[in-house]
């Protein structure tokens, strides 16, 4: 069973590989088919936090 955790800053999919691939394909179709996943997620520097 696929579990999807989404926040404005993070997307996490937990499940079997075929479920994750299928879910990503469905999202790509929903977004227009030609966009990349990296375009839909925030920059990595925005999600990282420095703990010092």
Secondary structure, 3 states (H helix, E strand, C coil): CCEEEEECCEEEEECCHHHHHHHHHHHHHHHCCCCCHHHHCCCHHHHCCCCC
